[in-house]
């Protein structure tokens, strides 16, 4: 069960509170990274699939291939069941940190924060239902609601961060478990093979198109090189996302240690600054992903 650390009297400084908020902002919507990996993979498959479809001279076969591309496109950018839930859990956790460190009046946010606790427990329960043998720590949402209920007067009187400290330290096991699930998917043979299959598929689709339907043109050559470059970039993004997930788990552990007094503030700030730069770089890389002209 998620620990509340109710017995501690150690408070958290404003500077530490700002560190937690910056961490939350850096990891906010982290699930966009794997979603974009899936979406880019689907776009690449669509691009080379159109060339393969246009190599089929029979109208019915041609349309059939396009229909198959469309159906696959509707599903390809979705994450596998428990993996998608794991990323959502991390997103919601970051949301909770942002709410706890917000400058808005606490009373104006309390109802929203209680609803957040319920949603978090639902997500963790959903993950544990579909996971085989590996369960996330339960009760984080209940703990959050208890913190909110206890914290109203604390937040109104002096902005003490003791409650935030308990939440971060108690959630470290959850964050570690979620990151392990993310790494398992990102490093899986299934995902590596999917990316490898697209590289092979581009070769085959264009070869078939040039053989059956058309001689190479400058436009076709550019499309081929563009798709091949996107496959190469996609694998690089996968590896960099894996690195970010590993660092996220490590940084959260060090943040929890700083809040518990086991690590100095200056030491933690230096490590967090490096992580923030890594996250900003990763977001910029994903922002450069383009969509093909036929999307």
N, C-alpha and C positions, 0 to 999 in steps of 0.2 A: 504494500500500500504506500502511496505517495506520502512522504513525511512532511509534517507541517513545521517542525522545529519550533514548537510553541514555547518551549522553555527558555529560549535564548533572549538575552537582553541587549546583545550587540547591535548597534544601529549602523546604518550605512550613510556615508557622507554624500553630499550633493555631487561631488566629483565622481564618486563611484556610481551614483544614480545616472549621471550623464554617460558614463561608460556603458552601462547596461542599455541605455536608450540607443546609443550609437550602434551597439551590437545588434539590437533588434531591428534598427533601420537597415543595417547592412544585410541581414538575413531575411528581411521582409519579402514575401512572395518568392521564396527560394525555389518553389516548385516550377517556376517559369523555365528554369534551365532544362530539366529533363523533358518537360512538355515541348520545348522548342527543339530538343534533339529528336524527339519522335516526329514532330511536325516537319522538320527539315528532311528527315529520312523519307517521310511520305511524299514530300514534294519532289525529291530526287527520283523516287520510284515512279511517280507520275510523269516526270519529264522523259525518262527513257522509255516508259510504257507507251507514250504517245508515238514515239518513233517506231516502236515495234508494231503498234496498231496500224500505222500508215504503211507498213511493209506488206500488209494483208490486202490483196486486191479484191477478194470476195467481200461485198458490202455487208453481208450478215456477220461474217467473221470479224470484220473491221468494227462494226457497231458492238458486237459482243465483247470484244476486247476493251473498248471504251467504257462499256457498262461495268466491266470487271474492275477497271481502274477507278471508276467513280465509287464503287462500293468499298474498295479497299481504302480509298482516300478518306472515307467517312469514319473509318475505324483505326487507321494506322497511327494517328497522333494521340491515341489514348494510352495511358500507362497501364501496365498490368495491375489487377485488383489491389493487392495489399501494398504494392509499391506506391500507387497513387495515393492511398490513404496515408501512408507514412509521410509523404511530402506534405500532405494537407495538415497533418499533426504538427509538423515543424512550422508551417505557416501560421497556424492558430496560436502556437506557443509564442512566436514573435509578436503576434497581435496583442497577446496578453501582456507582454513586457512593455509594449508601446502604451497600452492603457494604464498600466501601473506607474509609468514614468511621465505621463502627460501632465501638462501645466493647467489643463482645464479643471474647473471645480469638481471635486470628487463626487459630490452628490449628483451632478449632472451625468456622471458616467456609470454610477453604481448599477443601475438596472441592466445596461448593456453588458457590463462585466459579469453579472450573474448569469446572463444568457450565454455568454462566452464559456463559462465553466461547464454548463450543461452540454454545449456543442462539443467541447473538447473531450469530455467523457464518452460521448456518443462515438466520436471518431476513433478513440482508443479501443472502445469495445468492438467496433466494426473491424478494426485491424486484427484484433485478437481472435475474432471469429473465423477469419479467412486464413490466418497464419497457422502453419503446421509446426508446432514445437517451439516457436519463438514468440513470446508474448511481450507486449509493452507493459510497463508498470501502470497499474490501474489507479484511479482516484485523483489524478491531477486536477480535473475539473472541480471535484468536490472540495479539494484543498483550496483551490483558487476562490471558490464561493465563500469558504470560511474566512479566508484572508480578507476578502472584500467586506464581509459582515463585520469583522473585527476592526477593519482598518478605517472606517469612516471617520471616527473621531481623531485617529492618528493623523490622517491626511489633512484634516481641517486645522489641526493644532500643530504647526511646526514642520510639516512635510517630512516626517521621519521615514526613513527607508528600511526600517527593520523588516517590514512585511515583504518588501521586494527581495531582500536578502534571503528570506526563508523560501520564497518561491523559486529563485534561481538555483539555490543549493539543492533543494529537493527535486528539481526537475533535471538535474544533471544525468541521472541514470536514464531517464526518458530520452533526452537528446542523444546520448550515446547509442541507445538502442535504435533510434530512428536513423541516425547516420550510418549505422552498420547495415541496416536494410537498404539504404540508398546505395552504399558501396557495393553491396551484393548484386544489385541490379546493373549498375553502371559497369562493373567488371565482369559481368556474366558472359559466358560463351555465346549465349543466345543473342545478346546485343552486338557483340563483336561480329558474329556470323551474319547478322542482318546487314550491318554496314559493309562487310566483305562481299555479301551477295549482290549489293547494289553496284559495286565496282565491276564485278563480273557481268552483271546484267547490262550495264551501260555498253560494255564491249560487244556483247552478243546482240543487243537491240540495234545498235548502229550498224554492225556488220550485216545483219539480216536486212535492214532497211536499204543499205547501199547495194546489196546483192539482188534484192527482189524488186525494188521500186525506183531508186534514183541514184544517180552518180553523186559523189560528194560535191558539196557546194561550200562556199566560204561561211554561209550562215550555219549550215549543219556542222561544219568543223568547229565553229565557235561554240555551238550548243554542246557538242561533245566535250570540248576542253573545259567549259564552264561546269558541267555536271561532274566531271572527274575531279576538278578542283574542290567542288563542294563536298564530295565524299571524303577527300583528304582533310578538309577543314573540319568536317563533322567528327572524324575520329580524334582529331586534336582537341576539339571542344569536349568530347567525352572524357579524355584524359585530364584535362584541366578542371572539369567539373568534379571528377574524383578527388583531385588534389584539394579543391575547395571544401568538399565534404569532410575529408580527413581533418583539415585545418579547423573547420567549424567545430567539430567535436573537441579538439584539443583546446581551442580558444575558450569555448564555453566552460570546460573544466578549469582552466586557469582563472576565468572570471569568477567562478564559484569559489575558488580558493582565495581570491582577493577579497571577496565579500566576507569570507569566514576568517580572515586575518592570517591565512597561511602564506600569503604572497604579498609583496609590497605593491603599492599603487603604481609607482613609477615603472617597475618591472612589467606589470600587467599592461600599462598604457603602451609601452613600446611594442609588445607582442600583438596587441589589438590593432595598433596602427598599421602594422604589416598586413594583418588579415583584412582590414578595411581596403587597403590598396589592391589586394588580390581580388576582392569582391568587385570593386569598381572596374578593374581590368576585365574580369569575366563578363560583367554586364555589358561593357562596351563591345566585347567580341560577339556576344549573342545579338546585340542590337544591329550588327553588320549583316546578319543573315538576311538574304534577299529572297523574295518570292519570284518564281519564274513568270515569264510574261503571259503564260496561258492560265495563271491562277486568277 
